[in-house]
Amino acid sequence: MRGVIKVSIRELARDYRMRPNHVYHVLYELEARREIAPKRSGKYLQLTASELQAIEKELQRRGHLKGD
């Protein structure tokens, strides 16, 4: 699929140095507000670039900075 980024919750949690359940919480809130509509493929989320950006923006708004 073109323009789709495959990422797991665990990868996002590791990148932002937080627990996976916190990432799930943010993900579900963004889905409830209809800001994202990720497709799930096994343990991976298939996100568009704008959906990934929305997740990262929300995590940063909550004070989580991306680690190295």
C-alpha positions as CSV (number, residue, x, y, z in Angstrom):
1,M,0.0,0.0,0.0
2,R,1.4,3.4,-1.0
3,G,1.6,6.3,1.5
4,V,1.0,4.0,4.5
5,I,3.4,3.7,7.4
6,K,3.4,0.5,9.5
7,V,4.2,1.1,13.1
8,S,3.5,-0.8,16.3
9,I,2.3,0.6,19.6
10,R,5.5,-0.8,21.2
11,E,7.7,1.2,18.7
12,L,5.8,4.5,19.5
13,A,6.1,3.8,23.2
14,R,9.9,3.1,22.9
15,D,10.4,6.3,20.8
16,Y,8.6,8.5,23.3
17,R,9.9,6.6,26.4
18,M,6.5,5.8,27.8
19,R,4.4,2.7,28.5
20,P,2.4,1.2,25.7
21,N,-0.9,1.6,27.6
22,H,-0.4,5.4,27.6
23,V,0.0,5.3,23.8
24,Y,-3.2,3.2,23.5
25,H,-5.0,5.8,25.6
26,V,-3.9,8.6,23.3
27,L,-4.8,6.5,20.3
28,Y,-8.3,5.8,21.5
29,E,-8.9,9.5,22.3
30,L,-7.8,10.6,18.9
31,E,-10.1,7.9,17.3
32,A,-13.0,9.1,19.4
33,R,-12.5,12.6,18.2
34,R,-12.3,11.2,14.7
35,E,-8.8,12.8,14.1
36,I,-7.4,9.4,13.1
37,A,-8.8,6.1,11.7
38,P,-6.0,3.6,11.7
39,K,-6.2,0.3,10.1
40,R,-4.9,-2.6,12.2
41,S,-2.8,-5.4,10.7
42,G,-1.8,-7.8,13.4
43,K,0.4,-6.0,15.9
44,Y,0.9,-3.1,13.5
45,L,-1.1,0.1,12.8
46,Q,-1.3,1.2,9.2
47,L,-1.2,5.0,9.4
48,T,-1.1,7.8,6.9
49,A,1.6,10.5,7.4
50,S,-1.1,12.9,8.7
51,E,-2.4,10.3,11.2
52,L,1.1,9.6,12.5
53,Q,1.7,13.4,12.7
54,A,-1.5,13.8,14.7
55,I,-0.4,11.1,17.2
56,E,3.0,12.6,17.6
57,K,1.6,16.1,18.0
58,E,-0.8,14.9,20.8
59,L,2.0,13.0,22.6
60,Q,4.2,16.1,22.5
61,R,1.3,18.3,23.6
62,R,1.1,16.0,26.7
63,G,4.8,16.6,27.4
64,H,6.3,13.5,25.9
65,L,9.4,14.2,23.8
66,K,10.8,11.8,21.2
67,G,14.0,10.2,22.4
68,D,17.1,9.4,20.3
